[in-house]
Amino acid sequence: MENKRFLDVNDVADYMGISISKAYKIIRSMNDELSAKGFITIAGKISRVFFEEKVYGTVA
């Protein structure tokens, strides 16, 4: 995974070894969580930092 600020659906699918449709569902769920907290989101993309926090727990 490159050092991008935002991951797209292909990045998430490749990283997690899942289908594109499942990656869209995961991104949508994470974006819904961010929207509920008042953050601006981009459909089909997720913040790399937030993604890593959700996958790994905390990021150093």
MOFEN-V945801 format. One record per residue. N is the residue number from 1. SS is DSSP state (hx for helix, st for strand, lp for the rest). PSI is psi in radians with two decimals (none if undefined). Layout:
# MOFEN-V945801
n=N ss=SS psi=PSI
n=N ss=SS psi=PSI
This chain:
# MOFEN-V945801
n=1 ss=lp psi=2.17
n=2 ss=lp psi=3.01
n=3 ss=lp psi=1.14
n=4 ss=lp psi=2.72
n=5 ss=lp psi=-0.66
n=6 ss=st psi=2.42
n=7 ss=st psi=2.48
n=8 ss=st psi=-3.12
n=9 ss=hx psi=-0.62
n=10 ss=hx psi=-0.68
n=11 ss=hx psi=-0.81
n=12 ss=hx psi=-0.78
n=13 ss=hx psi=-0.80
n=14 ss=hx psi=-0.81
n=15 ss=hx psi=-0.73
n=16 ss=hx psi=-0.16
n=17 ss=lp psi=0.71
n=18 ss=lp psi=3.01
n=19 ss=lp psi=2.82
n=20 ss=hx psi=-0.73
n=21 ss=hx psi=-0.67
n=22 ss=hx psi=-0.66
n=23 ss=hx psi=-0.71
n=24 ss=hx psi=-0.72
n=25 ss=hx psi=-0.70
n=26 ss=hx psi=-0.79
n=27 ss=hx psi=-0.76
n=28 ss=hx psi=-0.75
n=29 ss=hx psi=-0.78
n=30 ss=hx psi=-0.70
n=31 ss=hx psi=-0.64
n=32 ss=hx psi=-0.72
n=33 ss=hx psi=-0.76
n=34 ss=hx psi=-0.71
n=35 ss=hx psi=-0.70
n=36 ss=hx psi=-0.47
n=37 ss=lp psi=-0.01
n=38 ss=lp psi=0.15
n=39 ss=lp psi=2.66
n=40 ss=lp psi=2.37
n=41 ss=lp psi=2.84
n=42 ss=lp psi=2.16
n=43 ss=lp psi=2.32
n=44 ss=lp psi=0.06
n=45 ss=st psi=2.68
n=46 ss=st psi=2.51
n=47 ss=st psi=2.29
n=48 ss=hx psi=-0.72
n=49 ss=hx psi=-0.82
n=50 ss=hx psi=-0.73
n=51 ss=hx psi=-0.83
n=52 ss=hx psi=-0.62
n=53 ss=hx psi=-0.73
n=54 ss=hx psi=-0.59
n=55 ss=hx psi=-0.76
n=56 ss=hx psi=-0.22
n=57 ss=lp psi=-1.27
n=58 ss=lp psi=2.68
n=59 ss=lp psi=2.28
n=60 ss=lp psi=none
